[in-house]
Every structure is written in structure tokens, then in C-alpha cells.
Amino acid sequence: MAILKPHIRIMRDVTSVVFPEITPEIRDSMAIPSFLHKNPLIRKLVWMRYEVISRLGGFKAGETVLEFGCGPGFFLPELHAGNCRILALDLYPQYARELCDRMRIPARFPGKTRDIPDGTVDAVIAAEVMEHIESPEEYYCEFRRILTPEGRLIISLPTENLLYKAGRMAAGFKGKGDYHVSGIGAILESAGKNGFLQRTAVSIPSPCFPLYRVFVFGKAEER
């Protein structure tokens, strides 16, 4: 499934803007080196995650979609093309703001999830974010609060299996990834304990070679 991607020249231009507070380690955690990798297979794998997210998310025109931890914002053009109302949140939103300015994407950038009113979001995307968070419980509670009753939560995660680690080394990223503090098991368990039911799970690039997994959750009924 093809999605709308910023041209690689735009991605390079946007992420070449100097923001002193964005360190090389922060750029790594945003997957910028992977998006701009010289190997087209690495770039394809990165975008496969968002292709699956777009397919499973089923985003409709007029829906409000929050990308939580949007990083450089490279998925926002796809949401804009689908006429979604876009919310983008990140600790370092500078690149995403720059991208939206250049591509004239009318995204809104709330400072915190608490700035978003209750029950106003149709979908929350957290692509390679939750593994960076030591205690995700408070975020799941916030996601439940801001999601509509039929809202969905889409989470993408690295498997951190031996194949994934070998791929990281082959791509030239040996020693990177220490900022991953939670594994898939703990993240899924926390989601279940904090009011979410898993609906769908897809392995990328395939079930036989699972480097990443994408999960779709719905809100569990209140007890």
C-alpha cells in the first residue's frame, strides 16, 4: 500500500536545520538516520511500518488523529492527504513544525496530552515511541481519556529479537538503541492493564522475519 511520503530532499532539508537542543542521540531516537539511509532497503523497511499503520488505522476524512511522538513528522503528509484533522505531539517538535510549514500542512501541536479535551480524538498513533518510556501507564490513561468511545490506539514496536539486532548492526547502527527501555511484552501487558483490548497485530516485514510489530487496540468497556 503506497502512502504519501515527503520527498527525500525535503526530509534532508528539514532535518538539516540546526536546533541546538536536538542532539545526535535525539536524532537517532527519531529514526532520522534510517529515513535518510543510503541503502534503499533500509528506507523501505522504515516506511513499511507506516504503510501498515495507514492500512490498519483506516483513517477517514474529518477524523482527528494524534501522532504521539511524531518525531520529524514524516507521516503527517499522509494524514493530511486523507483530510484528517492532525494533532502532532513530541518532546522536540521542531522538525515536524518545519516540515508542516514547508508542505503547508495545518497540523496543531499541543504541548501535552492534557491540553487535548476529553473524547475528541478518533485515533492515536504511537510509532516506535512506547519502548522509550519507562512507565507508560499514565500515557495509556491519557489516551483513554482523549479517545472517542470507538477510538483506536495504533502502536508500532521493534521486536528487539536477534534478527532485529543483526539488522541494526548491518545498517551501521551498532551500539544504538540503548534508549529502548521497555520490551513488547511489558508494553502490551501495560496496555491491557490500563483499559485497552488488542484487536489486530501485524509483523513486519513478515511473520517469519518479524523486525517490527504493529498493534491496534480499542478501548475496553468500563467496569
C-alpha positions in Angstrom: 0.0 0.0 0.0 1.6 3.2 -1.2 1.4 6.2 1.1 2.3 9.9 0.6 5.9 10.4 1.6 7.8 13.7 1.7 10.5 13.7 -1.0 13.8 12.6 0.5 15.2 16.0 -0.5 12.6 17.7 1.7 13.4 15.3 4.6 17.1 16.1 4.3 16.5 19.9 4.1 14.1 19.8 7.1 16.4 17.7 9.3 19.5 19.8 8.3 18.1 22.8 10.1 20.1 23.2 13.3 18.3 23.2 16.6 21.0 23.2 19.4 18.7 21.3 21.8 18.3 18.3 19.3 21.4 16.2 19.9 22.6 13.3 17.7 21.1 10.9 20.3 17.7 12.6 19.9 18.0 12.4 16.1 18.8 8.7 16.4 15.7 8.1 18.6 13.6 9.9 15.9 14.9 7.3 13.4 16.2 10.1 11.1 19.4 8.2 10.1 17.1 5.3 9.0 14.8 7.6 7.0 17.8 9.1 5.2 19.9 5.9 5.0 21.9 5.4 1.8 20.6 1.9 1.5 17.1 1.9 -0.2 16.2 -1.3 1.5 16.6 0.3 4.9 14.5 3.2 3.9 11.8 0.8 2.5 11.7 -1.1 5.8 11.2 2.1 7.7 8.3 3.2 5.5 6.7 -0.3 5.7 5.8 0.4 9.3 3.8 3.5 8.3 2.2 1.7 5.3 0.9 -0.9 7.7 -0.2 1.8 10.2 -2.0 3.6 7.5 -3.8 0.4 6.3 -4.7 -0.8 9.8 -5.6 2.6 11.1 -8.4 3.1 8.5 -8.2 6.9 8.9 -11.2 8.7 7.4 -11.6 12.2 6.2 -12.6 14.5 9.0 -11.3 12.3 11.8 -9.0 13.8 14.4 -5.7 11.8 14.6 -3.0 12.4 17.1 0.5 11.2 16.3 2.1 10.8 19.7 5.8 11.2 19.4 5.7 12.4 15.8 9.5 12.9 15.6 10.3 14.7 12.3 6.7 14.4 11.2 7.2 12.4 8.1 3.8 10.6 8.4 1.9 13.8 8.7 1.6 14.4 4.9 -0.2 11.1 4.6 -2.7 12.1 7.2 -3.1 15.5 5.6 -3.7 13.8 2.2 -6.6 11.9 3.8 -8.1 15.1 5.1 -7.7 14.2 8.7 -7.5 16.8 11.4 -4.0 16.4 12.6 -2.6 16.7 16.1 1.2 16.2 16.5 3.0 15.9 19.8 6.6 15.4 20.5 9.2 16.5 23.1 11.1 18.0 20.2 8.6 19.1 17.6 10.9 21.5 15.8 11.5 19.3 12.7 7.8 18.4 12.4 6.8 22.1 12.6 9.4 22.9 9.9 8.0 20.1 7.7 4.5 21.3 8.1 5.5 24.9 7.3 7.2 23.8 4.1 4.4 21.5 3.0 1.6 23.7 4.2 0.1 21.1 6.5 -2.3 22.6 9.0 -1.3 20.4 12.0 -1.8 21.5 15.5 0.9 21.0 18.1 -0.4 20.6 21.6 2.2 20.9 24.3 0.9 17.9 26.3 -1.8 15.3 26.1 -3.6 17.2 28.9 -4.1 20.1 26.5 -6.4 17.9 24.4 -10.1 17.8 25.5 -11.8 14.5 26.6 -13.2 12.3 23.9 -12.1 14.4 20.9 -9.6 12.1 19.2 -10.5 9.2 16.8 -7.1 7.6 16.6 -3.8 7.8 18.4 -0.6 6.7 16.7 2.5 5.8 18.7 5.1 4.6 16.2 8.3 3.4 17.9 7.5 5.5 21.0 6.3 3.4 23.9 9.6 1.4 24.1 11.3 4.7 25.1 9.0 5.2 28.1 9.8 3.5 31.4 6.3 3.9 33.0 3.7 4.1 30.2 0.7 3.8 32.5 -0.1 7.5 32.7 0.1 7.8 28.9 -2.4 4.9 28.4 -4.7 6.7 30.8 -4.4 9.9 28.8 -5.0 8.0 25.6 -8.2 6.5 27.0 -9.3 10.0 28.2 -8.9 11.7 24.8 -10.1 8.9 22.6 -13.7 8.7 21.5 -15.7 5.6 22.7 -14.9 3.9 19.3 -11.4 5.3 19.1 -8.4 3.2 18.4 -4.8 3.2 19.5 -2.1 2.1 17.0 1.3 1.1 18.4 4.4 0.1 16.4 7.3 -1.5 18.2 10.7 -3.1 17.4 10.9 -6.7 18.2 14.5 -6.5 19.6 15.0 -10.1 18.6 18.3 -11.5 17.3 17.2 -10.8 13.7 16.4 -7.2 14.6 19.7 -6.7 16.4 21.7 -8.2 13.5 19.8 -5.9 11.1 20.7 -2.9 13.3 24.4 -3.9 13.1 24.2 -4.4 9.3 22.7 -1.0 8.9 25.6 0.6 10.7 23.7 1.3 14.0 25.7 -0.9 16.3 25.5 0.3 19.9 22.4 2.4 19.2 19.1 1.6 20.8 20.0 1.9 24.5 17.2 4.4 24.7 14.8 1.4 24.3 13.8 0.8 28.0 10.7 -1.4 27.6 10.1 -4.6 25.6 7.0 -5.6 23.7 5.7 -8.0 26.4 5.7 -5.3 29.1 4.2 -2.7 26.8 1.3 -5.0 25.8 0.7 -6.0 29.4 0.6 -2.4 30.4 -1.9 -1.5 27.7 -4.2 -4.4 28.8 -4.0 -3.3 32.4 -4.8 0.3 31.6 -8.0 -0.1 29.6 -7.1 -1.3 26.1 -8.0 -4.5 24.2 -5.9 -5.7 21.4 -7.7 -6.1 18.1 -5.0 -6.7 15.5 -1.3 -7.4 15.2 0.9 -7.5 12.1 4.5 -8.5 11.8 6.9 -6.5 9.5 8.2 -7.5 7.1 6.6 -10.9 7.6 5.6 -13.3 10.4 8.7 -15.4 9.5 11.0 -12.4 9.8 9.4 -10.1 12.5 11.6 -7.0 12.9 8.6 -4.8 13.9 5.1 -5.4 15.1 2.1 -3.1 14.7 -0.8 -3.4 17.1 -4.3 -1.9 17.0 -6.2 -1.5 20.3 -9.7 -0.5 21.2 -10.9 0.8 24.5 -12.1 -1.8 26.9 -15.5 -1.3 28.4 -15.6 0.4 31.7 -16.1 -2.0 34.6 
